[in-house]
């Protein structure tokens, strides 16, 4: 079991990575101070893991309820969020109740937002069961829901008490979900660690074959990178925004296609290719390095071409991105492989990059 620490002073918490992580009784006992627990999961993950986790928690003398959400990004909305509040209220959960998010990024975001909001804040624990949630969304305290006009536009920064990344849960992960998570792993190397990016190039075949040793290294290094960034900028006032590399384009694709049509990681994979192309056009990145990003994204089994949503439509969708400032679209660009910067770009250069969407 590998343990990392997200260093945020009084809000610091451990990330435990390894097989059987979700059954670490000592860590759970330390993190859960109250008597009541609500496990929030979905109708795919719940039947696989909720029963065993409930048993583990009951062995700690906790009263445990389970609430299943429908599966899919299209359900990450206010209506579904309200069902979590219904479960909390109908079971008379108090402010010492701990919410445990058991699932992927959608479950974690929604359960975390419910925890941030219910009685103005109750404790919660992340138990991410997808690669994407283990390397990205479970770490750092971003919670929220989508709006029809923009992705993740309603939410809160709210840190968990504990993250338990159980590698055994990846054994049941579909290949397209594994690929989607790999997009976020690739992102960490591209923006922060060129040596890690090169390691990914050399080991992508083993990673996609779910080699345990390779996956462990990729997850640990990704969590290390994200933890370092979050510790320096918890609320995304500056540095943390680099973690959105590829996301401005990716969120536009998700919104334009309709939530759930593309997996988040699929949209981010294409978004990174577009952001790398934009970086080349801005004179910040060599063309051969942008080509390497496209090759690696493709090797992970992700799409490498964007949907034909149209240039004007993509620009309109990107206008709602949270990083925008005074009406200007801000992009995370690569200042060399492993380097980063955030800036707006001339409209014509952006249109040149987006020509592939026409």
C-alpha beads as a LAMMPS data file, in Angstrom:
LAMMPS data file: protein, C-alpha beads

358 atoms
357 bonds

1 atom types
1 bond types

-500.0 500.0 xlo xhi
-500.0 500.0 ylo yhi
-500.0 500.0 zlo zhi

Masses

1 110.0

Atoms # bond

1 1 1 0.000 0.000 0.000
2 1 1 1.454 3.334 -1.084
3 1 1 0.378 6.384 0.912
4 1 1 0.724 9.979 -0.299
5 1 1 -0.295 13.148 1.511
6 1 1 -2.133 16.163 0.110
7 1 1 -0.554 18.950 2.178
8 1 1 -3.255 21.531 2.903
9 1 1 -2.637 22.357 6.541
10 1 1 -5.707 21.511 8.635
11 1 1 -7.402 20.108 5.503
12 1 1 -4.553 17.689 4.672
13 1 1 -5.488 14.075 3.935
14 1 1 -3.891 10.829 2.805
15 1 1 -4.255 9.040 -0.523
16 1 1 -3.837 5.288 -0.125
17 1 1 -3.111 3.372 -3.328
18 1 1 -3.078 -0.401 -3.585
19 1 1 -5.062 -3.625 -3.781
20 1 1 -7.892 -3.849 -1.233
21 1 1 -7.486 -0.158 -0.419
22 1 1 -11.218 0.308 0.137
23 1 1 -11.040 -2.155 3.044
24 1 1 -8.318 -0.369 5.036
25 1 1 -10.188 -0.544 8.335
26 1 1 -7.715 1.485 10.384
27 1 1 -7.766 4.378 7.910
28 1 1 -11.559 4.269 7.688
29 1 1 -11.933 4.170 11.464
30 1 1 -9.681 7.210 11.806
31 1 1 -11.495 9.188 9.112
32 1 1 -15.082 8.422 10.191
33 1 1 -15.887 10.046 13.521
34 1 1 -19.681 9.746 13.447
35 1 1 -21.887 6.660 13.667
36 1 1 -23.651 6.985 10.303
37 1 1 -22.348 6.508 6.765
38 1 1 -24.062 6.999 3.404
39 1 1 -22.344 5.203 0.537
40 1 1 -23.139 6.984 -2.723
41 1 1 -22.457 4.803 -5.741
42 1 1 -24.045 4.040 -9.115
43 1 1 -25.997 1.139 -10.550
44 1 1 -22.895 -0.350 -12.207
45 1 1 -20.361 -0.078 -9.381
46 1 1 -22.783 -0.646 -6.515
47 1 1 -23.566 -4.296 -7.305
48 1 1 -19.831 -5.031 -7.577
49 1 1 -18.407 -3.362 -4.478
50 1 1 -20.988 -1.657 -2.244
51 1 1 -21.924 -4.804 -0.314
52 1 1 -18.358 -5.618 0.718
53 1 1 -17.605 -2.010 1.638
54 1 1 -20.816 -1.823 3.671
55 1 1 -19.738 -4.953 5.562
56 1 1 -16.310 -3.465 6.300
57 1 1 -17.926 -0.294 7.659
58 1 1 -20.460 -2.238 9.727
59 1 1 -17.563 -4.126 11.309
60 1 1 -16.478 -0.687 12.568
61 1 1 -19.894 -0.376 14.271
62 1 1 -21.246 2.094 11.731
63 1 1 -24.829 2.329 10.543
64 1 1 -24.512 2.214 6.769
65 1 1 -26.962 3.222 4.049
66 1 1 -26.374 2.810 0.302
67 1 1 -27.742 5.132 -2.371
68 1 1 -27.335 4.258 -6.056
69 1 1 -27.297 6.886 -8.791
70 1 1 -27.960 6.166 -12.465
71 1 1 -24.729 5.699 -14.401
72 1 1 -23.498 8.336 -16.836
73 1 1 -22.364 11.937 -17.283
74 1 1 -25.848 12.859 -18.512
75 1 1 -27.136 12.341 -14.969
76 1 1 -24.608 14.679 -13.344
77 1 1 -27.228 17.334 -12.706
78 1 1 -29.344 19.015 -10.058
79 1 1 -32.162 16.476 -10.302
80 1 1 -29.845 13.551 -9.519
81 1 1 -28.060 15.549 -6.811
82 1 1 -31.398 16.020 -5.059
83 1 1 -31.799 12.252 -4.762
84 1 1 -28.669 12.210 -2.565
85 1 1 -30.223 14.853 -0.312
86 1 1 -33.426 12.766 -0.248
87 1 1 -31.412 9.758 0.957
88 1 1 -29.645 11.817 3.634
89 1 1 -32.850 13.362 4.952
90 1 1 -35.003 10.238 4.816
91 1 1 -32.365 8.364 6.840
92 1 1 -32.132 11.247 9.331
93 1 1 -28.431 11.742 8.673
94 1 1 -26.852 14.403 10.886
95 1 1 -23.828 16.620 10.416
96 1 1 -21.500 13.889 11.732
97 1 1 -22.607 11.550 8.948
98 1 1 -19.825 10.658 6.516
99 1 1 -20.606 10.372 2.811
100 1 1 -18.488 7.782 1.003
101 1 1 -18.214 8.254 -2.772
102 1 1 -17.810 4.793 -4.329
103 1 1 -17.401 5.030 -8.090
104 1 1 -15.904 7.106 -10.864
105 1 1 -15.638 10.823 -11.425
106 1 1 -19.359 11.506 -11.744
107 1 1 -20.130 9.778 -8.441
108 1 1 -17.207 11.498 -6.710
109 1 1 -18.119 14.960 -7.988
110 1 1 -21.772 14.614 -7.034
111 1 1 -21.259 12.953 -3.656
112 1 1 -18.604 15.535 -2.820
113 1 1 -20.905 18.407 -3.730
114 1 1 -23.670 16.858 -1.650
115 1 1 -21.222 16.613 1.263
116 1 1 -20.193 20.250 0.807
117 1 1 -23.839 21.350 0.815
118 1 1 -25.715 19.097 3.255
119 1 1 -26.083 20.891 6.602
120 1 1 -23.440 23.271 5.193
121 1 1 -20.828 20.540 5.111
122 1 1 -20.410 16.949 6.291
123 1 1 -17.281 14.754 6.027
124 1 1 -16.724 12.628 2.957
125 1 1 -14.341 9.976 1.688
126 1 1 -13.409 9.230 -1.910
127 1 1 -13.227 5.581 -3.010
128 1 1 -12.492 5.977 -6.734
129 1 1 -13.049 2.858 -8.844
130 1 1 -12.008 4.094 -12.316
131 1 1 -8.547 5.050 -13.516
132 1 1 -9.720 8.568 -14.318
133 1 1 -11.081 9.135 -10.830
134 1 1 -8.032 7.550 -9.173
135 1 1 -5.521 9.770 -10.960
136 1 1 -7.542 12.969 -11.165
137 1 1 -11.046 13.713 -9.941
138 1 1 -10.821 12.112 -6.477
139 1 1 -7.813 14.261 -5.527
140 1 1 -7.996 17.980 -4.882
141 1 1 -11.509 18.672 -3.672
142 1 1 -13.258 19.773 -6.859
143 1 1 -16.922 18.839 -6.624
144 1 1 -19.922 19.803 -8.690
145 1 1 -22.569 19.183 -11.302
146 1 1 -23.124 20.134 -14.929
147 1 1 -25.516 22.746 -16.305
148 1 1 -27.030 22.617 -19.771
149 1 1 -24.931 25.686 -20.656
150 1 1 -21.613 24.459 -19.264
151 1 1 -19.789 21.551 -17.656
152 1 1 -18.972 21.661 -13.922
153 1 1 -20.275 25.222 -13.648
154 1 1 -22.028 24.634 -10.295
155 1 1 -19.979 23.246 -7.438
156 1 1 -17.585 23.835 -4.566
157 1 1 -14.013 23.231 -3.487
158 1 1 -14.415 20.721 -0.669
159 1 1 -11.654 18.363 0.395
160 1 1 -12.234 14.721 1.389
161 1 1 -10.991 13.229 4.639
162 1 1 -9.370 10.306 2.832
163 1 1 -8.881 8.853 -0.658
164 1 1 -8.740 5.062 -1.066
165 1 1 -7.651 4.168 -4.613
166 1 1 -8.278 0.431 -4.830
167 1 1 -6.307 -1.039 -7.729
168 1 1 -8.406 -4.222 -7.657
169 1 1 -11.405 -2.232 -8.883
170 1 1 -9.603 -1.673 -12.186
171 1 1 -9.931 -5.408 -12.937
172 1 1 -13.605 -4.882 -13.798
173 1 1 -13.039 -1.616 -15.687
174 1 1 -14.105 -1.576 -19.339
175 1 1 -11.354 -0.864 -21.854
176 1 1 -12.874 2.415 -23.029
177 1 1 -13.017 3.603 -19.404
178 1 1 -9.375 2.609 -18.931
179 1 1 -8.495 4.628 -22.038
180 1 1 -10.470 7.602 -20.732
181 1 1 -8.460 7.552 -17.510
182 1 1 -5.220 7.301 -19.437
183 1 1 -5.962 10.711 -20.962
184 1 1 -5.538 12.311 -17.536
185 1 1 -2.334 10.329 -16.928
186 1 1 -0.912 11.571 -20.236
187 1 1 -1.950 15.095 -19.267
188 1 1 0.141 15.000 -16.096
189 1 1 3.262 14.051 -18.043
190 1 1 2.652 16.592 -20.801
191 1 1 2.233 19.594 -18.499
192 1 1 4.588 18.728 -15.644
193 1 1 7.021 15.870 -16.141
194 1 1 8.651 15.135 -19.509
195 1 1 10.458 12.099 -18.052
196 1 1 7.115 10.621 -16.988
197 1 1 5.705 11.357 -20.445
198 1 1 8.579 9.420 -22.023
199 1 1 7.954 6.552 -19.594
200 1 1 4.319 6.498 -20.716
201 1 1 5.414 6.286 -24.350
202 1 1 7.592 3.297 -23.516
203 1 1 4.979 1.528 -21.364
204 1 1 1.623 2.337 -22.965
205 1 1 1.144 -1.246 -24.187
206 1 1 1.628 -2.652 -20.679
207 1 1 -0.648 0.018 -19.221
208 1 1 -3.486 -0.748 -21.616
209 1 1 -3.047 -4.451 -20.825
210 1 1 -3.618 -3.555 -17.133
211 1 1 -0.142 -4.637 -16.033
212 1 1 -0.333 -4.113 -12.239
213 1 1 3.218 -2.785 -11.822
214 1 1 2.875 -0.306 -14.672
215 1 1 -0.545 0.884 -13.534
216 1 1 0.671 1.356 -9.965
217 1 1 3.534 3.573 -11.113
218 1 1 1.262 5.605 -13.393
219 1 1 -1.340 6.149 -10.665
220 1 1 1.200 7.000 -7.962
221 1 1 3.100 9.466 -10.152
222 1 1 -0.115 11.109 -11.342
223 1 1 -1.336 11.521 -7.767
224 1 1 2.062 12.905 -6.730
225 1 1 1.892 15.527 -9.480
226 1 1 -1.679 16.522 -8.724
227 1 1 -0.995 16.652 -4.976
228 1 1 2.020 18.923 -5.516
229 1 1 -0.030 21.302 -7.661
230 1 1 -3.073 21.346 -5.354
231 1 1 -0.882 21.953 -2.281
232 1 1 0.408 25.122 -3.947
233 1 1 -2.951 26.346 -5.265
234 1 1 -5.976 24.718 -3.636
235 1 1 -8.669 26.939 -5.186
236 1 1 -7.266 27.316 -8.698
237 1 1 -6.145 30.913 -8.382
238 1 1 -3.121 30.288 -10.595
239 1 1 -0.963 27.167 -10.944
240 1 1 -3.762 24.619 -10.463
241 1 1 -5.388 25.760 -13.718
242 1 1 -2.618 23.923 -15.621
243 1 1 -4.445 20.692 -14.713
244 1 1 -7.082 21.796 -17.227
245 1 1 -4.745 21.168 -20.170
246 1 1 -6.974 19.960 -23.012
247 1 1 -10.108 20.588 -20.965
248 1 1 -11.207 23.861 -22.564
249 1 1 -11.521 22.061 -25.888
250 1 1 -12.674 18.849 -24.205
251 1 1 -15.497 20.430 -22.229
252 1 1 -16.720 22.155 -25.403
253 1 1 -16.813 18.777 -27.148
254 1 1 -18.734 17.185 -24.265
255 1 1 -21.266 20.019 -24.149
256 1 1 -21.622 20.181 -27.921
257 1 1 -22.103 16.456 -28.359
258 1 1 -24.442 16.161 -25.366
259 1 1 -23.230 14.883 -21.995
260 1 1 -22.487 11.183 -22.142
261 1 1 -22.023 10.942 -25.928
262 1 1 -18.247 11.058 -25.415
263 1 1 -16.519 9.965 -22.220
264 1 1 -14.768 12.828 -20.428
265 1 1 -11.344 11.292 -21.055
266 1 1 -12.099 10.816 -24.759
267 1 1 -12.925 14.509 -25.081
268 1 1 -9.837 15.492 -23.069
269 1 1 -7.616 13.295 -25.268
270 1 1 -8.723 15.152 -28.389
271 1 1 -8.594 18.398 -26.429
272 1 1 -4.908 17.831 -25.625
273 1 1 -4.158 17.267 -29.323
274 1 1 -5.891 20.545 -30.177
275 1 1 -4.134 22.379 -27.314
276 1 1 -0.767 21.015 -28.467
277 1 1 -1.503 22.187 -32.018
278 1 1 -2.389 25.619 -30.646
279 1 1 0.879 25.636 -28.668
280 1 1 2.801 24.927 -31.880
281 1 1 1.004 27.755 -33.703
282 1 1 1.890 30.097 -30.815
283 1 1 5.570 29.177 -31.147
284 1 1 5.752 27.486 -27.750
285 1 1 6.059 23.806 -28.714
286 1 1 7.946 21.953 -31.431
287 1 1 5.747 20.224 -34.004
288 1 1 7.415 16.846 -33.421
289 1 1 6.462 16.959 -29.720
290 1 1 2.851 17.749 -30.594
291 1 1 2.960 14.746 -32.923
292 1 1 4.202 12.564 -30.045
293 1 1 1.210 13.607 -27.938
294 1 1 -1.167 12.627 -30.745
295 1 1 0.544 9.264 -31.173
296 1 1 0.395 8.522 -27.433
297 1 1 -3.272 9.519 -27.217
298 1 1 -4.020 7.171 -30.114
299 1 1 -1.951 4.373 -28.565
300 1 1 -4.129 4.653 -25.456
301 1 1 -7.143 3.807 -27.602
302 1 1 -8.567 7.323 -27.563
303 1 1 -10.000 9.321 -30.470
304 1 1 -7.471 11.597 -32.172
305 1 1 -9.876 13.647 -34.317
306 1 1 -12.555 16.011 -32.981
307 1 1 -16.223 15.807 -33.912
308 1 1 -17.361 18.176 -36.659
309 1 1 -19.181 20.620 -34.435
310 1 1 -18.077 23.685 -36.429
311 1 1 -15.558 26.388 -35.614
312 1 1 -18.081 29.013 -34.482
313 1 1 -19.945 26.483 -32.344
314 1 1 -16.727 25.381 -30.608
315 1 1 -15.754 28.978 -29.859
316 1 1 -19.216 29.718 -28.479
317 1 1 -19.051 26.639 -26.257
318 1 1 -15.598 27.607 -24.975
319 1 1 -16.872 31.037 -23.954
320 1 1 -18.437 29.422 -20.855
321 1 1 -15.150 27.924 -19.606
322 1 1 -14.386 28.741 -15.964
323 1 1 -10.829 29.906 -16.758
324 1 1 -12.053 32.737 -18.979
325 1 1 -11.239 36.270 -17.888
326 1 1 -13.157 39.371 -18.970
327 1 1 -14.635 37.547 -21.927
328 1 1 -11.302 36.195 -23.165
329 1 1 -10.861 32.444 -23.562
330 1 1 -7.830 31.287 -21.579
331 1 1 -5.912 28.213 -22.716
332 1 1 -3.425 25.968 -20.962
333 1 1 -0.589 25.716 -23.485
334 1 1 2.585 23.648 -23.506
335 1 1 5.767 25.675 -23.164
336 1 1 7.829 22.715 -24.309
337 1 1 7.018 19.162 -23.244
338 1 1 6.624 19.139 -19.464
339 1 1 6.205 22.922 -19.353
340 1 1 3.088 25.034 -19.248
341 1 1 1.584 28.506 -19.447
342 1 1 -1.924 29.972 -19.445
343 1 1 -2.919 32.725 -21.843
344 1 1 -5.427 33.916 -24.388
345 1 1 -4.593 33.578 -28.081
346 1 1 -5.410 35.601 -31.213
347 1 1 -8.761 34.535 -32.633
348 1 1 -7.405 33.701 -36.070
349 1 1 -4.801 31.312 -34.617
350 1 1 -7.549 29.615 -32.604
351 1 1 -9.670 29.334 -35.733
352 1 1 -6.742 27.765 -37.560
353 1 1 -6.480 25.080 -34.869
354 1 1 -10.238 24.533 -34.903
355 1 1 -10.395 24.173 -38.686
356 1 1 -10.408 20.377 -38.171
357 1 1 -13.807 20.786 -36.484
358 1 1 -15.410 22.321 -39.584

Bonds

1 1 1 2
2 1 2 3
3 1 3 4
4 1 4 5
5 1 5 6
6 1 6 7
7 1 7 8
8 1 8 9
9 1 9 10
10 1 10 11
11 1 11 12
12 1 12 13
13 1 13 14
14 1 14 15
15 1 15 16
16 1 16 17
17 1 17 18
18 1 18 19
19 1 19 20
20 1 20 21
21 1 21 22
22 1 22 23
23 1 23 24
24 1 24 25
25 1 25 26
26 1 26 27
27 1 27 28
28 1 28 29
29 1 29 30
30 1 30 31
31 1 31 32
32 1 32 33
33 1 33 34
34 1 34 35
35 1 35 36
36 1 36 37
37 1 37 38
38 1 38 39
39 1 39 40
40 1 40 41
41 1 41 42
42 1 42 43
43 1 43 44
44 1 44 45
45 1 45 46
46 1 46 47
47 1 47 48
48 1 48 49
49 1 49 50
50 1 50 51
51 1 51 52
52 1 52 53
53 1 53 54
54 1 54 55
55 1 55 56
56 1 56 57
57 1 57 58
58 1 58 59
59 1 59 60
60 1 60 61
61 1 61 62
62 1 62 63
63 1 63 64
64 1 64 65
65 1 65 66
66 1 66 67
67 1 67 68
68 1 68 69
69 1 69 70
70 1 70 71
71 1 71 72
72 1 72 73
73 1 73 74
74 1 74 75
75 1 75 76
76 1 76 77
77 1 77 78
78 1 78 79
79 1 79 80
80 1 80 81
81 1 81 82
82 1 82 83
83 1 83 84
84 1 84 85
85 1 85 86
86 1 86 87
87 1 87 88
88 1 88 89
89 1 89 90
90 1 90 91
91 1 91 92
92 1 92 93
93 1 93 94
94 1 94 95
95 1 95 96
96 1 96 97
97 1 97 98
98 1 98 99
99 1 99 100
100 1 100 101
101 1 101 102
102 1 102 103
103 1 103 104
104 1 104 105
105 1 105 106
106 1 106 107
107 1 107 108
108 1 108 109
109 1 109 110
110 1 110 111
111 1 111 112
112 1 112 113
113 1 113 114
114 1 114 115
115 1 115 116
116 1 116 117
117 1 117 118
118 1 118 119
119 1 119 120
120 1 120 121
121 1 121 122
122 1 122 123
123 1 123 124
124 1 124 125
125 1 125 126
126 1 126 127
127 1 127 128
128 1 128 129
129 1 129 130
130 1 130 131
131 1 131 132
132 1 132 133
133 1 133 134
134 1 134 135
135 1 135 136
136 1 136 137
137 1 137 138
138 1 138 139
139 1 139 140
140 1 140 141
141 1 141 142
142 1 142 143
143 1 143 144
144 1 144 145
145 1 145 146
146 1 146 147
147 1 147 148
148 1 148 149
149 1 149 150
150 1 150 151
151 1 151 152
152 1 152 153
153 1 153 154
154 1 154 155
155 1 155 156
156 1 156 157
157 1 157 158
158 1 158 159
159 1 159 160
160 1 160 161
161 1 161 162
162 1 162 163
163 1 163 164
164 1 164 165
165 1 165 166
166 1 166 167
167 1 167 168
168 1 168 169
169 1 169 170
170 1 170 171
171 1 171 172
172 1 172 173
173 1 173 174
174 1 174 175
175 1 175 176
176 1 176 177
177 1 177 178
178 1 178 179
179 1 179 180
180 1 180 181
181 1 181 182
182 1 182 183
183 1 183 184
184 1 184 185
185 1 185 186
186 1 186 187
187 1 187 188
188 1 188 189
189 1 189 190
190 1 190 191
191 1 191 192
192 1 192 193
193 1 193 194
194 1 194 195
195 1 195 196
196 1 196 197
197 1 197 198
198 1 198 199
199 1 199 200
200 1 200 201
201 1 201 202
202 1 202 203
203 1 203 204
204 1 204 205
205 1 205 206
206 1 206 207
207 1 207 208
208 1 208 209
209 1 209 210
210 1 210 211
211 1 211 212
212 1 212 213
213 1 213 214
214 1 214 215
215 1 215 216
216 1 216 217
217 1 217 218
218 1 218 219
219 1 219 220
220 1 220 221
221 1 221 222
222 1 222 223
223 1 223 224
224 1 224 225
225 1 225 226
226 1 226 227
227 1 227 228
228 1 228 229
229 1 229 230
230 1 230 231
231 1 231 232
232 1 232 233
233 1 233 234
234 1 234 235
235 1 235 236
236 1 236 237
237 1 237 238
238 1 238 239
239 1 239 240
240 1 240 241
241 1 241 242
242 1 242 243
243 1 243 244
244 1 244 245
245 1 245 246
246 1 246 247
247 1 247 248
248 1 248 249
249 1 249 250
250 1 250 251
251 1 251 252
252 1 252 253
253 1 253 254
254 1 254 255
255 1 255 256
256 1 256 257
257 1 257 258
258 1 258 259
259 1 259 260
260 1 260 261
261 1 261 262
262 1 262 263
263 1 263 264
264 1 264 265
265 1 265 266
266 1 266 267
267 1 267 268
268 1 268 269
269 1 269 270
270 1 270 271
271 1 271 272
272 1 272 273
273 1 273 274
274 1 274 275
275 1 275 276
276 1 276 277
277 1 277 278
278 1 278 279
279 1 279 280
280 1 280 281
281 1 281 282
282 1 282 283
283 1 283 284
284 1 284 285
285 1 285 286
286 1 286 287
287 1 287 288
288 1 288 289
289 1 289 290
290 1 290 291
291 1 291 292
292 1 292 293
293 1 293 294
294 1 294 295
295 1 295 296
296 1 296 297
297 1 297 298
298 1 298 299
299 1 299 300
300 1 300 301
301 1 301 302
302 1 302 303
303 1 303 304
304 1 304 305
305 1 305 306
306 1 306 307
307 1 307 308
308 1 308 309
309 1 309 310
310 1 310 311
311 1 311 312
312 1 312 313
313 1 313 314
314 1 314 315
315 1 315 316
316 1 316 317
317 1 317 318
318 1 318 319
319 1 319 320
320 1 320 321
321 1 321 322
322 1 322 323
323 1 323 324
324 1 324 325
325 1 325 326
326 1 326 327
327 1 327 328
328 1 328 329
329 1 329 330
330 1 330 331
331 1 331 332
332 1 332 333
333 1 333 334
334 1 334 335
335 1 335 336
336 1 336 337
337 1 337 338
338 1 338 339
339 1 339 340
340 1 340 341
341 1 341 342
342 1 342 343
343 1 343 344
344 1 344 345
345 1 345 346
346 1 346 347
347 1 347 348
348 1 348 349
349 1 349 350
350 1 350 351
351 1 351 352
352 1 352 353
353 1 353 354
354 1 354 355
355 1 355 356
356 1 356 357
357 1 357 358
